[in-house]
Amino acid sequence: MAFKGKKQPVRHEAEQSEFIQRFKANPFIFVGTIIVLIIVIVAFVLVPAIVPEAGRMVELNFGSYNKIPINYVPGNYFAQVRENLARYRQNSTNIEVSMEVWRGAFEETVVHTAILEEVKQTGYVPSQEQVDKEVAQQFQVDGVFDASRYRQLDRSARMSLWRGVRDSLIARRYREDVTNLRIPSKETEFIAAMASPRRSFDLAAFPLSSYPDTEIALYAAENPDLFRLTHFSRITLSSSEAEAQTVLASIQDGTTTFEEAAGTHSQDGYADRGGDMGLKMIHELTFEIPDAEARNSIIALQGGEYSPVVKVPAGWAFFRAEVTPYAADLADSGNLSKIRSYLLDLERGRIEDWLIAQAEIFIARIKEEGFDAALEAQEGLTKQSFGPIPINYGGVDLFDSLRSAGVQELVSADSNENFWRTAFFTPLETPSIPLVLGNNVVVLYPKEEIPAEESEVETVKSIYSSYWLSYNAEMGLRNYFLRSSKFEDRFFEAFYKFIYNPYSF
């Protein structure tokens, strides 16, 4: 909160608009990360709301619900939620964090106000005995009510406290009822049953990086034209073909040098290097010169020759051949590295097919000799073990997940349906079919299948009912009230006026 201190510089409207657009494009970036904190801080913890006399306080209006103002007053519900959220965010001065905290507190206050309005229609109020009991909890010393502490409050503060506790009881009861309504019969038991069965596995991985240089060289020998080496310089103009023709003519008649013209006229990333494109393989020119006919004519240039002006993505360009294209030396590791990159980008299936063939040889050995013996016979392979885990498609936090297994080769498998089907339908002590997972081909070997322990099943039930459904119920409430036609949202206008630039009012 910023009410005092040095005057802050006024931000431009464009900067304010950017924050608003980013929030509206994805509000969960700002608010979603604090929903759980709101549930813990507000929904299930009674926070006394001792409101000082409003006449002595600045009231900041951020909107309304059903024509009830949503005001920030130091000490009121809005202020307390904001202070609690800010405490969890370490009171950061970052503007986006500040907006997130204020927005979260504002929305929670809207929901709280809307709940009280909904309950008002039913006529429900907690009994005075309930409220008194909760109020007394605020003044406990060693488990005993301390009347002297209570009497230190003046009458106005006592009434504010009593009303705040009453409203908190109403909101808590409403939230609990909504959560309970969202628990269908037997759903918790069904979810808990998903913790079984649990399987343990051995795994062997064939990384794409293990594709041998001999295979790369073989592919290059089969496709020599893709990997011939060239060296060109280039000048690009985005203005017009005519201007590019004029610059080319000035170079050819000796008025200027190619390097001088590149520094003066060229508008691409090679200009600072006198137009020098460096050594490239033929296939790399596909992106520089998309038109196949123009590209082939340029590739055919001999060292020292100039190309005509051709159309390129950035405008119009002409090229000078520094050398005549020549075959790449396949004994050069740098050339092999470039060809490997080409295969990974454009011919990945060729690498995967080769590795699958190697995995099938490994699988045949497993069937004859067992997993460990086959592993020793196949050079470069290591065993990794993980589990027991249940079928946990998507990595749901209620159950052990592949993330907890700590196997790098499985980081992309959480939502891979083929992985889970293979893992749990392959018979025990039998190798799986080869699976392509990210940058690896893997073979699974399911070793053991067990039911989940009763304690784990009970833990899943407890978490699902106490947190999971509460979270979803809370999100449902927030969406219902925050999308209501009764809600008038003036948050951004107020935030920039009162908080971001408080000296503008």
N, C-alpha and C positions, 0 to 999 in steps of 0.2 A: 504494500500500500504506500502511496506517495502523496502525503499532504503537506510535508515540510521539506526544507532543505533548499539547495541551490536550484535555481531555475533551470529546467531541462530544455534542450533545444527543440524547437517545433519540427516535427517530422512532416515530410511532404505527403500529400494525399495519396500519391501513387504508392508510397511505402505502406500506408495504412491499408489501401485497397489490396495489396499483395497478400497481407496477412489474412484479410477477410476471405479472399478468393481461395487461398490454400486451405483455410479451415472448412469452408463450405464444400470444397472439392472432396475432402476426406476428413470429416470432423473427428474420427476416431484417433487420428494422429495427435490431436490436442486433448481429447477427453477420454478416449477408450482406456488409456493406461491407468486411469485413476478410479474407474468404476469399482474395482474391488476394494480400494481404500475407502470409498464412500460407504460401501456396504458395511465394512468393519467399523469405521469411525461413527457413522450416523445411524444406520439401521439397527445395529445391535448393541450400541453403547449409548446410554443416556447421558447427554451433555446438558447441564443446567444452563438455562438461557436467562441470565440476569441482565435485563435491558436497562441501561441508565435512562434518565429522563430525556425524552426525545428532543425537548426544547433546547437542550444544551448541546446537541449533537448535529453534525452535518449529515443529512440523509441523501444518499446517492441512489437515484432511481434507474434500474436496469430493464424494466419492463413490467408486465402484469400477468396475472392468471385470473380469469373470470372477473376482471376489473379490480382485483386486489393487487396493490402495488408490490413489486419485488424490490425492496429497498435494502441498501447496505447501510447499517447503523452500527458503529462500534459496539460490540457486545451482543448483537442480536444473532439469530440462527445463521444467517448468511455469513456474518463475520466469523462465527465460531468454526463453521465448516471450512472457510477459506484459510483460517489460521492453522487448522489441523492439517489440511492438504499442503500448505506451504511448509509446515514443519517436516513433513515427509519428503518434500522436494528440496530441503535444506535452504529454504528461503532464497533461491537463486534469483539473481537480478536479470537473467536472460529474458528478453521480451517474450519469446515464444513460451517459455516455462511459466512466466507470469500470467500470460493469457490463458494457458492451460489450467492453471490453478484457479484463476478468477472464473473462468467459464465453467469448470467443474463445480465450484461452490454455487454459482448462479443456477445451474441446471438442477442441482440437488435441492436448492431452496424452492425452485418452481415445483418440483415433484412433491416436496414436503407440503407446500401450500395446497397443491391440487389434491393430495390425499386427505388433508383436513377438510377441504371443501366436499369431497366425495362422502366422507364419513358423516359430515354434518347433515346430509340428506337422510341418513338412516336414523338419526337421533341418538346414536350410540355415544356415550361418554364413560370413561372409567370411573369407578366409584371414588368417593373422597378418601376412603380408607386405602385404596390402591395407590393413589397419588401421594398421600401422606407417608406411606411406607417407603415409596421410592425417594421422596424428598429427604426422609430421615437418613437414607443411605449416603447422602451427600455430606452428612455431619457426624460420621462415625469416628470415634477414637478408641482404638483397641476393641473394636466390635460393639461399642456402646454409644448410643446417641448422646451427643454433647449439646445440651440445650443452650449453654452459654454462647457457643459459636453461632447457633441459629439466631439467638436474640440480638446478635451484633448487626444483623440486617435490619434496615428500616422497613416500614410497612410496604412501601412501593417495591422494594427489591424482593421481599417475601412473595408478594403477589406475582411478580414477574417470574420468579423461580417456580412457583406452583403452576402457573400457566404453561411454562416451558416444559416441565416434566409431564403435565397432562397431555400436551400435544405430542411429546415424544412417545408416550404410551399408546396413544391413538395410532400414530404412524407405524409403530412397531407391530401392533396387533394387525393392522391392515396388511402390512408386508408379510407377516407370518401366514395370514389367512390366504393371501394370493399364492404364496409358495406352496402351501398344502394342497390347494386346488389343482396345482400343476403336476402333482405326483399321481399318475395313473396306477391302477391296481397292478401289482406284481412287476411294475417296471424296474424297481430297484433290484429285485431278485434276478430279473432277466439280464440287466447290465452287469451285475456281479458275476453271473455265470460265464460272462465273456472272458473272465480271467483264466479259464481253463479251456482246452488243455494247454500245457506249457511244454515247449520243446527246447532241447539243447542241441547245438550243432558244432561240427568242425567245418572249416571253410578253406578253400584254396583259391587264390586269385591269379589271373593272368592279365597283367596290366597292358594297356595299349602301348605303353612306352617300351615294352619288351619285344615289340615287333622288330625283327633283326635287320641290320643294315644290308645284309645280303638280299633280303626281299625288296628293300627299297631300291637298291641298285638294279635288281631285275626289272622292277616296274619302270625305272628311268630308261633302261635299255629298250624296253618295249614301246616307250613313248618319247623318243629323243627330241622331237620338235618342241615339246612343252618345256624342256629344261635346258635348251641352248642358252648361253649367256650373251647378253647384249649390254651396250653402254651408250646411252643417249643423253643429250642435253635438250632442254625444252624452254620455250617462251610462250606464255599464255596471256591473252588479253580478253577481258570480259566484255569490252565495249562493242566491237564489231569485227566482222571478217575483213572489211576494207582496211581498218587500222592495222590488223595483224599482217595483211599483205604489204602495207607500207613499211612496217618495221622490218619484215623479211627482205624487202628490196634494198633497204638501206644497209643491211648487213652484206648482202650479196654484191652490191656495188662498191663496198669498202668505205662507205660514209661513216660507219661505226662498227665496232666488233660485236660478236655475239654476246660476250660477257658483259660489255657495257650496256647493250640493249636489254639484257635480262635484268640488270640492276635498275635500269631506268623505267622500263615498260612492263616487265612481266608481273603477273598477279597470281602467282601460285607459290607453293612452299619451297620451290627450288630457286627462286629469284635471288636470295641472299648468297647462293652458292654459284652465281653466274649461270644458272640454269642447269647445272650438273645434276642428273638424276641418279648417278651412281650405277653400280653393276646390278643388273636385274636378269631374272630368267624370263624367257619368252612368255610364259603363262601369266606373269605379273602384269604385263601390258594390257591384259584384258580389261582391267579396271581403269587403266589410264586412257585407253582408246577403245571404247565399247564397240565402235563400228568395225566389223570384221574385215571388210574390204580395205578401209583406210589403215587398219592395223597391219595387215599383211604387206601392204605397199611400203610401210615404214620399216618393218622388219627386214625387208629385202634390200634396204639401203646399204651401201658399202661405206667403210670408214671415211669421214670427211664430207659426205653428201648431206644435202638438206632435203627435207620433205616439203611438199606443198602445205598450205594452211589447211587444217582439218578441224572438224567439229569435235569438241571434247566436253565433258560435263560442266567444266568451269567457264566455257566460252569457246574461243578459237585459239589454236596452237599450231606451232610448227616445230620440227625436231631436227637436230643434227646428230648424225651417227658418229660416235667417237671411235668405234671399232666395227669390224664386220662380225656378225654373230658367229659363235664357235661352240663346240660341244663342251658340256660341263665335265670336269674331271670327277669321276665317281669315287675316286680314292680320297677326295677332299672331304673332311668331316663337315665343313661349313656348307658345302653343296648338298650333302646327304641330309643335313638338318633342314635345309630349305625344302627339299623334296618330301621329307617326313611331314613337315607342316602342311604342305599341299595335300598329302594323302589324308591327314587327320581332318582337314577342312572339307575336302571335296570327294575323297574316295574312302571315307571311314569304313564303309561296309567291307572293303577288301581286307583291311586290317582285322576287323571283327571276325570275318570268315576264317582267316588264317588261325586266329587264336581259338576259335571254337573247335577247329580241327585238332589243335593241340590238346584242348580240354577233353575231347572225345577219346584221344589216346590215353589220357590220364584216367578217365572213367573206366575204360576197358581194363586197365591195370588194377584199379580198385576192386573190380569184380573178381579178378583172379587172385590178387595178393592181399587185399585189405587197404584201408586208407593210408595208414602210416608207411607201409612198405612201398606203396605206389608213390607217395610223396618223396621218399628217399631216392627213388629211381628217376624222378623227373627233375632235372637240374633247374635251380632257380626258384623253386616253389617253397613256400613256408606255410605252416598250418596256423590258423587262427581259430579260437573257440569262443563261442558266446552262448548266452542263455542261462537258465531257461526263460523264455518269453512266450506270451500268448500271441494269438493273431491280433495285432494292434495296427490295423490299417489307418494311416494318417498320424500315427504317433500320439494318440490321445493320452493326456496326462494321468488319467485314472489307472493306467496299467504300465507295467514295464515296457519300454520302447526300444527300438533299434538304436536310438541316440544313447541310451544308457549302456548299450553293449560296447561302445567305444571302438567299433571296427570301422576304420576309415572307408573301406570299400562299400559299406552299406549306407553311407550318408544320404544317398538318393533313393533308397529303397522303401522308405516309410509309406509312400503312397503308390507303390508299384504293385498293382494287382497280380501280375504274373509272378513276382517274387513270393508273395504270401501264399498263392495257390501252390507253387512248386515246393515251398518250404514245408507246408503242412499236409500235402497230399503225396509226397514222396515217401515210400515205406521206410521205416527205421532201418538203420545200418545198410542203407542203399544210396549210392551217389545220385544226385539230381541230374537233370539235363543241364547243359551249360546255359547260364543266364548272362545277358549283357546288362550290366549295371554301371551307368556313368562311364568312367574310363577303364573299366575292367570287364573281363569275362570271368564269372565265378562258378565254382562247383560247390554245392552244399552237401553235407553228409549228416543227416539227422541221427543223433546218437540215442536220445532218450526222450520219452514223453511221459509227463506226470500231471496229475491234477493240481490245481492251486491249493495252497494250504488254507485251512479254514480261517485263520487269522487274517490272511490277505483278502479273502472274500469279504469278511466283515469290514475290513478297512475300506474296500471299494464301496460297499453299501453306505458306510458312514460318510465318506467324502462326497459321494454322489448326492445323497439326500441333504447334507448340511451345506455344501458349497455349490456343487454343480447346478442343482435346481434353483438354489437361492440366487445364483448369478443370473441364470436365464430369466427367472421371474423378475429380477430387478431390471434387467435390460428391457423386458417387455413393458414394465411399468413406465420406464423412462421414455420409450418410443411412443407409448400411448398418450402420455401427458404432453410431451414436447412437440407432438404433431397435432395437438388439439387446436381447433379454431378459437378456443378460449385463451390461448397463449399468445401474448404480444411480446415479441423479442426485440428489445432495443439494446442488447448487450454491447455490440460493437461500437455504436454511437457513444454509449456511456463509458466504455472502457477507454476509448481514445480521448474523451473529454476529461474524465475524472482521474484516470490512472496513468495512462501513457503520457498525457500532456496536461497535468492537473492545473497548470497556470493559465489555461485558455478560457476558464470560466470565471 
